[in-house]
Amino acid sequence: MLLHVIARGKIARSPEAELVARYEKRMTWPVRLTELPDTGGRIPVLVGQTRTVLLDERGENLSSEELAATLGRWRDEGVRETRFLIGGADGHDEAGRRAADLLIAFGKATWPHLLARAMLAEQLYRVTTILAGHPYHRA
Protein backbone atom coordinates (compact mmCIF):
# COMPACT_ATOMS: atom_id res chain seq x y z
CA MET A 1 0.00 0.00 0.00
CA LEU A 2 1.31 3.43 -0.95
CA LEU A 3 1.63 5.91 1.92
CA HIS A 4 1.10 9.35 0.35
CA VAL A 5 1.81 12.45 2.45
CA ILE A 6 0.25 15.61 0.99
CA ALA A 7 1.28 18.77 2.80
CA ARG A 8 0.79 22.51 2.39
CA GLY A 9 3.97 24.56 2.18
CA LYS A 10 7.52 23.83 1.16
CA ILE A 11 9.80 22.05 3.59
CA ALA A 12 12.95 23.17 1.65
CA ARG A 13 16.32 22.44 3.23
CA SER A 14 15.73 22.29 6.95
CA PRO A 15 16.32 20.01 9.93
CA GLU A 16 12.72 18.79 9.54
CA ALA A 17 13.38 17.92 5.88
CA GLU A 18 16.38 15.85 6.96
CA LEU A 19 14.22 13.91 9.42
CA VAL A 20 11.53 13.27 6.81
CA ALA A 21 14.16 12.07 4.33
CA ARG A 22 15.77 9.81 6.94
CA TYR A 23 12.50 8.02 7.71
CA GLU A 24 11.46 7.91 4.06
CA LYS A 25 14.69 6.07 3.16
CA ARG A 26 14.17 3.52 5.94
CA MET A 27 10.60 2.60 5.01
CA THR A 28 10.01 -0.63 3.16
CA TRP A 29 6.52 0.44 2.07
CA PRO A 30 6.23 2.74 -0.93
CA VAL A 31 6.04 6.41 0.10
CA ARG A 32 5.21 9.51 -1.89
CA LEU A 33 5.51 13.12 -0.70
CA THR A 34 3.52 15.86 -2.41
CA GLU A 35 3.89 19.52 -1.50
CA LEU A 36 1.15 22.00 -2.31
CA PRO A 37 1.42 25.79 -2.19
CA ASP A 38 0.26 27.47 1.02
CA THR A 39 -2.95 28.44 -0.79
CA GLY A 40 -4.50 26.98 -3.89
CA GLY A 41 -3.04 23.98 -5.60
CA ARG A 42 -4.97 20.81 -6.17
CA ILE A 43 -4.81 17.54 -4.34
CA PRO A 44 -4.16 14.82 -6.93
CA VAL A 45 -7.28 12.97 -8.08
CA LEU A 46 -8.09 9.76 -6.20
CA VAL A 47 -7.83 6.66 -8.35
CA GLY A 48 -8.95 3.24 -7.18
CA GLN A 49 -9.20 1.96 -3.63
CA THR A 50 -7.89 4.76 -1.34
CA ARG A 51 -8.30 6.12 2.17
CA THR A 52 -7.79 9.68 3.40
CA VAL A 53 -6.38 10.59 6.82
CA LEU A 54 -6.36 14.23 7.93
CA LEU A 55 -3.98 15.50 10.58
CA ASP A 56 -6.36 17.70 12.51
CA GLU A 57 -6.57 19.15 16.01
CA ARG A 58 -10.01 17.55 16.39
CA GLY A 59 -8.68 14.13 15.42
CA GLU A 60 -8.22 11.01 17.49
CA ASN A 61 -5.07 10.65 19.56
CA LEU A 62 -4.17 7.14 18.38
CA SER A 63 -1.30 5.09 19.75
CA SER A 64 1.25 3.79 17.26
CA GLU A 65 -0.23 0.32 17.67
CA GLU A 66 -3.76 1.58 16.93
CA LEU A 67 -2.59 3.40 13.81
CA ALA A 68 -0.68 0.28 12.72
CA ALA A 69 -3.80 -1.85 13.22
CA THR A 70 -5.87 0.55 11.10
CA LEU A 71 -3.33 0.71 8.27
CA GLY A 72 -2.79 -3.04 8.43
CA ARG A 73 -6.54 -3.64 8.15
CA TRP A 74 -6.83 -1.24 5.19
CA ARG A 75 -3.86 -2.92 3.47
CA ASP A 76 -5.44 -6.35 4.02
CA GLU A 77 -8.75 -5.06 2.61
CA GLY A 78 -6.99 -4.14 -0.64
CA VAL A 79 -6.57 -0.40 -0.16
CA ARG A 80 -3.94 0.68 -2.67
CA GLU A 81 -3.15 4.16 -1.28
CA THR A 82 -3.61 5.96 2.02
CA ARG A 83 -3.28 9.73 1.87
CA PHE A 84 -2.20 11.76 4.87
CA LEU A 85 -3.15 15.41 4.49
CA ILE A 86 -1.42 18.14 6.48
CA GLY A 87 -3.34 21.40 6.09
CA GLY A 88 -2.20 24.97 5.96
CA ALA A 89 -2.18 27.53 8.75
CA ASP A 90 -5.97 27.37 9.05
CA GLY A 91 -6.13 23.59 9.03
CA HIS A 92 -8.83 21.73 7.09
CA ASP A 93 -12.35 22.87 6.29
CA GLU A 94 -15.43 21.09 7.58
CA ALA A 95 -16.16 19.46 4.21
CA GLY A 96 -12.68 17.95 4.18
CA ARG A 97 -13.13 16.62 7.71
CA ARG A 98 -16.45 15.01 6.81
CA ALA A 99 -15.00 13.41 3.67
CA ALA A 100 -11.96 11.93 5.46
CA ASP A 101 -11.84 8.30 6.52
CA LEU A 102 -9.91 9.17 9.68
CA LEU A 103 -8.87 12.28 11.60
CA ILE A 104 -5.76 11.99 13.76
CA ALA A 105 -3.98 14.41 16.08
CA PHE A 106 -0.57 14.31 17.71
CA GLY A 107 -1.96 15.28 21.11
CA LYS A 108 -3.73 18.48 22.10
CA ALA A 109 -0.76 20.75 21.43
CA THR A 110 -0.49 22.76 18.22
CA TRP A 111 2.56 21.72 16.18
CA PRO A 112 4.37 23.65 13.43
CA HIS A 113 3.55 22.17 10.03
CA LEU A 114 7.13 21.18 9.27
CA LEU A 115 7.49 19.42 12.60
CA ALA A 116 4.14 17.68 12.11
CA ARG A 117 5.44 16.38 8.79
CA ALA A 118 8.56 14.96 10.46
CA MET A 119 6.46 13.44 13.26
CA LEU A 120 4.15 11.84 10.70
CA ALA A 121 7.12 10.39 8.80
CA GLU A 122 8.42 8.82 12.01
CA GLN A 123 5.00 7.41 12.88
CA LEU A 124 4.59 5.92 9.40
CA TYR A 125 8.01 4.30 9.71
CA ARG A 126 7.06 3.02 13.18
CA VAL A 127 3.74 1.64 11.86
CA THR A 128 5.48 -0.26 9.09
CA THR A 129 7.98 -1.74 11.54
CA ILE A 130 5.17 -2.78 13.91
CA LEU A 131 3.38 -4.54 11.06
CA ALA A 132 6.62 -6.24 10.01
CA GLY A 133 7.39 -7.38 13.56
CA HIS A 134 10.63 -5.37 13.55
CA PRO A 135 12.15 -4.53 16.97
CA TYR A 136 12.25 -0.73 16.29
CA HIS A 137 9.00 -0.42 18.21
CA ARG A 138 9.44 -1.85 21.70
CA ALA A 139 5.95 -1.78 23.17
C-alpha positions in Angstrom: 0.0 0.0 0.0 1.3 3.4 -0.9 1.6 5.9 1.9 1.1 9.3 0.4 1.8 12.4 2.5 0.3 15.6 1.0 1.3 18.8 2.8 0.8 22.5 2.4 4.0 24.6 2.2 7.5 23.8 1.2 9.8 22.1 3.6 12.9 23.2 1.7 16.3 22.4 3.2 15.7 22.3 6.9 16.3 20.0 9.9 12.7 18.8 9.5 13.4 17.9 5.9 16.4 15.8 7.0 14.2 13.9 9.4 11.5 13.3 6.8 14.2 12.1 4.3 15.8 9.8 6.9 12.5 8.0 7.7 11.5 7.9 4.1 14.7 6.1 3.2 14.2 3.5 5.9 10.6 2.6 5.0 10.0 -0.6 3.2 6.5 0.4 2.1 6.2 2.7 -0.9 6.0 6.4 0.1 5.2 9.5 -1.9 5.5 13.1 -0.7 3.5 15.9 -2.4 3.9 19.5 -1.5 1.2 22.0 -2.3 1.4 25.8 -2.2 0.3 27.5 1.0 -2.9 28.4 -0.8 -4.5 27.0 -3.9 -3.0 24.0 -5.6 -5.0 20.8 -6.2 -4.8 17.5 -4.3 -4.2 14.8 -6.9 -7.3 13.0 -8.1 -8.1 9.8 -6.2 -7.8 6.7 -8.4 -9.0 3.2 -7.2 -9.2 2.0 -3.6 -7.9 4.8 -1.3 -8.3 6.1 2.2 -7.8 9.7 3.4 -6.4 10.6 6.8 -6.4 14.2 7.9 -4.0 15.5 10.6 -6.4 17.7 12.5 -6.6 19.1 16.0 -10.0 17.5 16.4 -8.7 14.1 15.4 -8.2 11.0 17.5 -5.1 10.7 19.6 -4.2 7.1 18.4 -1.3 5.1 19.7 1.3 3.8 17.3 -0.2 0.3 17.7 -3.8 1.6 16.9 -2.6 3.4 13.8 -0.7 0.3 12.7 -3.8 -1.9 13.2 -5.9 0.5 11.1 -3.3 0.7 8.3 -2.8 -3.0 8.4 -6.5 -3.6 8.1 -6.8 -1.2 5.2 -3.9 -2.9 3.5 -5.4 -6.4 4.0 -8.7 -5.1 2.6 -7.0 -4.1 -0.6 -6.6 -0.4 -0.2 -3.9 0.7 -2.7 -3.2 4.2 -1.3 -3.6 6.0 2.0 -3.3 9.7 1.9 -2.2 11.8 4.9 -3.2 15.4 4.5 -1.4 18.1 6.5 -3.3 21.4 6.1 -2.2 25.0 6.0 -2.2 27.5 8.8 -6.0 27.4 9.0 -6.1 23.6 9.0 -8.8 21.7 7.1 -12.4 22.9 6.3 -15.4 21.1 7.6 -16.2 19.5 4.2 -12.7 17.9 4.2 -13.1 16.6 7.7 -16.5 15.0 6.8 -15.0 13.4 3.7 -12.0 11.9 5.5 -11.8 8.3 6.5 -9.9 9.2 9.7 -8.9 12.3 11.6 -5.8 12.0 13.8 -4.0 14.4 16.1 -0.6 14.3 17.7 -2.0 15.3 21.1 -3.7 18.5 22.1 -0.8 20.8 21.4 -0.5 22.8 18.2 2.6 21.7 16.2 4.4 23.7 13.4 3.5 22.2 10.0 7.1 21.2 9.3 7.5 19.4 12.6 4.1 17.7 12.1 5.4 16.4 8.8 8.6 15.0 10.5 6.5 13.4 13.3 4.2 11.8 10.7 7.1 10.4 8.8 8.4 8.8 12.0 5.0 7.4 12.9 4.6 5.9 9.4 8.0 4.3 9.7 7.1 3.0 13.2 3.7 1.6 11.9 5.5 -0.3 9.1 8.0 -1.7 11.5 5.2 -2.8 13.9 3.4 -4.5 11.1 6.6 -6.2 10.0 7.4 -7.4 13.6 10.6 -5.4 13.6 12.2 -4.5 17.0 12.3 -0.7 16.3 9.0 -0.4 18.2 9.4 -1.9 21.7 6.0 -1.8 23.2 
